[in-house]
């Protein structure tokens, strides 16, 4: 049965061999999803759609910081301290400067 399965999957297996950037396993994807699975119980207590949206926003900030090589806690502290100094009507360019992928190397050291 296993040999027949492997023979039937040959075209897909060849894709992996033809393109070296395709990973042989999905371990990295599963590792990244682990925090969402663990958080599932916590989301039961969101008690409202607004609470669930707030949880989603926090998870997005945390995961985006991780993806850009920043320490999430330090990045959030940085955002709370620095963005509180912006005017209420800050321009998009001013706000964009605080996105994790727009951090200058000097700033990344402070928040990494």
N, C-alpha and C positions, 0 to 999 in steps of 0.2 A: 504494500500500500504506500509506504514512504517513497519508494523508488518511482512509482507511477506519479505520485504527487510532484516529486522533483522534476520529472520529465515534463509534466504539464506546465510547470512554472518556469521552464528554461528561458523563454523570451524575457520574462521579468528579471530573472537572475542575470541575464546578459546585460541588461540595462545598468545594473549595479557595476558590473565589470567594465562596461564601456565608458562610464562616467565616474571618475574617481572621487568626485565631490559628494556623491551619494553615499551616505553612511550605511554600513551593513546591518546596523541594529537601530532601534528607536529608543535606546536607553536615555539619550540626552533629552528627547521629547518627554519621556515619562518622568524623568527627574524634574523637569521644569513644571510639569503639571502637578507634582506632589503637593505643593503648597496650596493649590486650589482644592485638591481632594481633602486635605487636612482642614482647610477653612470651611468646608461644606457644613459641618456641624455648627460652626460659629454663625454662619449665614442664616441658620434657622431662627436665630434670635434677632434678626434685623427688624422684625415686627411691622415693617411697612415698606412699600416700594422705595420711599425716600431713603430709608436706612440701608436697603440693599444697594441702592445707587451710591451712597456714601462709601460702603464697603468696597464696591467695584472701583471707585476712584482711588481709594487708598491702595488697593492691590495693584492698580495700574501704575501708580507712582513708585511703589516699591519694586515691582518687576522691571520697570523701565530703568530705574537707577541701577539695579543689578546688571541688566543687559549692557549698560554703558560703563561698567567697571567701577561704580560708585558704591560706597557704603550707604544703604538705604536710610539708616537712622541719621547719619551725619548730613545726608542730602536733604532730608525733611527738616532737620534743624536749620540748615542753611536757607532753605526756602522760607521757613517761617520767620527767620530773622531778617533776611534781605528783602523779601517781597513785601513785608509789612511797611517798608520805607517808601514803596511806590505810591504814587497818587492814585486815587480811585479811578481816574480816567487815563490810566497808563496806555500808551500806544502798544500795538501788537509787537513791534520790534523790541520794545523794552521787556515785555513779558517773555518773548521768544528767547531772550538772552539767558533765561533761567532754566531752559530745557536741558536735560542731562547731556544730550549730544552737542550742545552749543557751549559747554563749559570750556574755559581756557585751561591749558595744562596747569597753570598756577592754581586755579580754583579747584581743579580735580584733586590735587594733592591735599588741599584743605578738607575736601569732603570725601576723599577716597579712603 
